[in-house]
Amino acid sequence: RSVGAIIVWRRQRFIQSESLTMPSAQPRATPMTRAATPRKPQARSQARIDSILDAARTLLAEQGVASLSIYSVAERAGIP
């Protein structure tokens, strides 16, 4: 056998073995999923956000932008 004939023979064998072992490529029916709707934050989360924003506003009013940092806002808001 020539090299070309061997390659063709191997390709045919591979395709045959693949059709025996591989599941059908038919699309499966899947249930429809709901579109994700934005959720409102929980009350606890909203309270934390509000305390952070209040702390940032207070620090800006008292000390200005130059001294504003994440750490100072967190400390003022009581967040560890």
Residue pairs with C-beta under 8 A, 6 or more apart in sequence:
1 9
40 46
41 49
48 77
48 79
51 77
51 78
51 79
52 73
52 74
52 77
52 79
54 77
55 73
55 74
55 76
55 77
56 68
56 73
58 76
59 67
59 68
59 72
59 73
59 76
60 68
74 80
